């Protein structure tokens, strides 16, 4: 369920057949005006989200290139490997002490890394007042890392934290660090409180990418960049919490409606306080991450449920994608397994895929190899290289290249909800 519907010609021409002709054109349905105004507001925000992500992406890719060059210097590479191994041993011992489940050590690693980099930079900037260019660059790099690696890992850590009723930390530390990713570090990324624990768990996993899901993509052509722009412009209302709030209110879900209200209120206080302190810091350290997060969240939702069967559009076994990549942080690519058993620990996902393999084959679930979600978005929507995706598709039965292309074309066409 997208918060902003498309403005159709029929909506603009809703007049009785016997109405007198109007020299200025057909009458306008007043109910369409708010949607039109919201679209006029949300499209510039979508373009700003693309610009903000491009800024961070340029720095992130440049950082990756510089790291690759420095890695060719033997002494620098050896020093980095030594520090990385030492850091991993420290995190391993710390995880045994503070985590509820020591298997979540990778999540602890990214939490500690962000806490020791992005957070001090932000605090130093607040103390200094006037924005410093080097601090701004360091802040963005600390959030994104090389080739957005930190953003991806932070997203996965936040995603899985949302499904833990007690969070990551043991009872001894939960009172201080409970839901540390979503309710503390998330502010640095522009991630509102309750978008994980409430929206993702109570809304997205209930609707499973169907028509009533605020993150649904099945009404769009997933191979069309312009359609992604419309989707991105609609997604800002989810990023700001307004679309989920409307969803829970329409269904009389008072508990989750109240959670969303306080989540939005807390972030609004943070947003306003920083802007009142210094509007320049507000733009660089709050607004840019918020816009970038809007893009990343829209991109992820766009591809994770990109392929649906027009005859069974709400069957999550069909519309949920599984991707296998060399770096599959916390098994994020096992997305269908996650939707099938969301409470299952991420380390158990590969074994679970084997258990549901027959059901996946029967449903025609799509699986890709040597691909992550970012690459899937680039190949599917930006470059529209279906040949590449056809080569990376892992079919359940023998299938030639043309048959693979045909099923990809069928699964990416927009599907409209049936009239009630």
N, C-alpha and C positions, 0 to 999 in steps of 0.2 A: 504494500500500500504506500504509494508515494504521496508525500504531503502536498505536492503541487501537481495537479492534473494538467494534461496538455490542453492548450487552448485550441479547440476545434472550430472549423467553419460552421458546423451545425450549432454550436453554442452561441456564435455571434449572429445567427440568423433565425433565432427562435421567435418568430412572429406569426400571428394568425394568417391563414391563407387569404382572408377577405380584407386584410389591412390595406389602407391606401398606400400607393407608391410614395416613396420618399426621395426627393431629389438629391439628398445627401447620402443615399445608400441605405442598406437594410438596418433595421433597429438592432441595438445591442442589448443582449441579455445582461441585466445588472449583476446577476450572480457570477458572471464570467469575469467581471472587472477585478475583484480581489485576486483571482488566480493570475490574471494578466499582470497586475501590479507586483505580485510576489515573484513572478517570472522575471520581470524587469529588474527586480532587486537581486534575485539569486544568480542570474547569468553573469553579471559583473563579478560577483563573489566567486563563482566557479573559475572565471578567467584569472582572478587574483590568486586563487588556490593553485592554478597551474604555474603562475609566475613565481609564487613562493616556493613551490616544490622544485621548480627549475633552478632557483637560486641555491637552495640547499643541495640539489643534485649536482650542480656544477662544482661546488666545493667538495662534495663527497667523492665524486669521480676523480677530481684532481688530486685529492688526498690519497686515493687508491693508487693512482699512477705514481705519485711521489714515493709511496711506501714500496711499490714494486721496484722502483729504481734503487732505493736505499737497500732493499733486500738483496740486491746483487753484490753489495759490498760485504765481504765475508765477515769481517769483525762486527759490523752493525747487525748482520743477520744472526750471528752467534749470540751477541749480547741480548737481542730481542728474544730469542728462543730460551735463553737462560732465565730472563725476567718472567717470560710467560709461564714457564714450568714452575718457577717459584711461586708465582701468583696463583696458579692452579692448585698447588699443594696447600697454600694458605686458605683458599676458598673451600677446598675439600675438607680441611679440618674444621673450618668455621661452619660449614653445612652440617657436619655431624653434631655440632653443638646447638645450632639455632633453628634448624629446619624441622618441620613435622615429618617430612619424608626426605631422606638424604638423596634420593634419586633426582630431586629438583635442584641440585647444585648448579646446573647451567643457568637456571633462572636467577639464582643468588649471585652468580658471577656478573650478569648484566646489571643487576640492581646495585651492587657495590661499585661497579665501574661508573655508572651514571652518577651515583652519590658522590664519588670522589672527583668527578670532572665537571659535569654540567652544573650541578648544584653550587659548588664554590664559585664558579665563574659568574653565575647569576647573582650571588650574594655580593661578590666584589664589585660587580657593575652597579648594584643598588647603592653601595657605600660610596663609590666614586661619583655617581650622579651622571654626568655627561657621558653619553655612549662612546666607547672606544672601539674603533674598527677591529683591532686585533682580538679584543674580547668577544665581539660579535661573531667573528669567524670561528674562534675557538669554541664558542657556545654551540654553533650549528654543527661543527665537526664532532663535538662530543655527543650531540644528540643522534647524529646520523651514522658516524663512523665511515670507513671506506666502503664505497658502493652500497650505501644504506644498510650495511650489515647490522649496525646497532639498532636502527629503527626496526628492522625485521625481527631481531631477537627481543627487543622490548615489546613489540606487538604480540609475539608468541607468549612471552612471560605474562603479559597482562591478560591475554586471552585465557590461558589455563588457570590463572589465579581466580578469574571470574567463576570458574566451576568448582572451586574449593570452598565449601561452607565455612571452614575455619582459616582459609588463606594458606600461605606457605609456612608460616612460622609456628613453632611449638608453643604450647600454652604459656611457658615461662616468658616468651618474648612477644606473644600475640598482642598484649595490651598496648605495647608501644609501636610495634611494626605491623599490626594487623592490616591486611590489604594495602601494603606499602606501595605497590606499583600503581594501582588505580587511584588511591586516595591521597597520594603524596607526589610521587614522581610523575604521575600523569599530568599534573598541572604544567610541568615544563614542556610537555609535548602538545598541549592544547586538548587534552583528553578529559572531558568532563567526568566527574564522579557519577557513578551509576550507569554509564554507557556499557560497562562490562557486566557487573553483577546483576543488573536489572534488565537492560535492553537486550544484551546478547543472550543471556540465559532465559529470561522470562518471555521474551518476544521472538527473537530470531529462532531459537531452538524449538519454540512452540509452532511457528509457522513454517520452518524449514525451507525458506526461500520461495514460498508460495505467494499467491497474489496479495494476501493481507500482510505480508512481511514488509516492513519499512525499507528493507534492503533488497527487495525483490528486483531482479533484472529481466525477468521473462517477458515483460512487455516491450523490451527494447531489442533492436538489432545489435547483437554483441560484436558484430564486425564493422560497425559504423562509428567512426570517431565523433561525428556530430551527435549521435544518440548518447554516447558516453558523456558529452558536454551537458546534455539535458539531464542525464542521471546525476552527474556531479553537481549540477545546480540544485537539484532536488535534495541531494544528500546533506547539504548544509543544515537543513531543518532537523535532520537526525543528529548531526554533529553538535548542534546547539541544544538538543534534547527536546525540541518542540514537537516533532513528529511522534516520538515514542510517548510523550505526555498525552498527546491527543488520542493515541491508540488506547492507552490504559483508561483514559477518561471515558471514551466511547463504550468501553466494555464494562464499566463500573468497577474496575480493579483499583480500589481505593489505596491499598497498601503500596502497590508499585507506582501508582500515580503520585502518592506522597513522596516516595523515594526519589522520583524524577524531579519533583519540585525542589526538594532540598539539594539535590545534586546540581541543578541549574543555579540555584541561589548561591551555593558556595562558590561555584566558578565565577559567577557574576561579581561577587564581592572581590575575589582575587583579581579579576580583569579590571574592575573599576579602580581598585586600590593602586595597582601598578600605573595605570594611565594617569591617575591624579598625582602620583608621585613625580612622574616624568613621562609625558606622552611619547617621546622618542623611544624610551626604553619599552614602553607599552607596545609600540608598533614592532620593534625589532625582536623583543623577547617573549611577547605574548601573542600578538596578532599573527605574525608570520608562522610560528609553530602551529597555531590553530588552523590557519588556512592550509598548511602543508598536511596536517593530520586529516583534514577533510578530504584531501586528494587521496592520501594513502588508504584511508578507510573505504572510500568509494571504489578505488582500484581493486582492493582485496575482495570486497563484496561482489564486484562486477565479474570477476573471473572464477571465484570459488563455486558459483552456481551458474556458470555460463552456458551449459549445454543441457537443454531440457527436451523431452519428447513432447511435441505438440499435442499428442493424444493423451498424455499423462503429465501435464506440466508441473503438477505439485508433488509428484513422486520424488522424494529426495534421494532415493537410490539412483535415479536417472539424472537429476539436475545437479548433483554434488560431484565435484571433480576430485580425482586423486592424482597427485603428481609426485614423481620420484626424482630427486635431484641429489647431486653429490653432497651438498650441504643442506640437510633437511632438519633445521633447528627444532628441537623438541617435537619432531615428527609432525610438524604442521601440515605437511603434504598429505597425510592420511586423513583428509577432511571428511570423507564419507564414513570412515570408522568412527570418527569423533561424533558425527551426527547420529550414528546408530547407537553408540554407547558413550554419551558425553561425559559421564562420570569416570570412565576408564582412564587409568593413568597413562600418560603419553608413552611411556616405555613399553606398554603392552599392546600398542596399536598394530605393529607388524604381525604379531600372532593373531590378533583379532581379525585382520584382513584375511588370513587363511581360513578362519572359521566362517566368514560370510562370503567367501569367493563364489560359491554356487549361486547365491542370491544375486550377487553382482553380475554374474554371467547371464542369469535369467532376465534381469532388468535392463541389461545393456549399459551398465555403468561405464563411464569413460575413464581410462587410465593413461597417463602420459609418462614417458621416461625422459631423463636428461633435461628436465624442465622445472623451473620454479614459477611461482605465481606472477612475478614481475615479467619474466620472459614470456609467459603465456599471454599476458596483456599486450606486450609489444607485438608479438607475432599475430595474435588474433585481431586486435583492434587498430593498432597504429600502422603496422606494416601490411596487415591482411594477407599474410603469407600462409595460406591454408595448406600449401604443399609441404611446408616445413612441419606444421602440426600433424599432417597425415603421416609423415615419416616417424614422428615421435609417439604417435598413438599406438597403444598396445592392445590389439583386438583380442577378443575371447575366442573367436573362430578365425580360420584362414580368410583373409580379406585382401583384395588387390588395392592398388593406389586409388583407382576411381571410386571404388566402394567406400573407402575411407573418406574421400573428399565429399561424397554424397551424404554420408551420415553427419559429418561436421556441418555441412550446409543446412541440413534439416534441423539439427539441434540448436542452431544459433538464430533462427528466424524468430521475430517477435510473436508472442501469443497473447491474445486478449482474453480477459475473463469473460465467461458466459454471462449473459444478462440474467439477473435474478428473476 
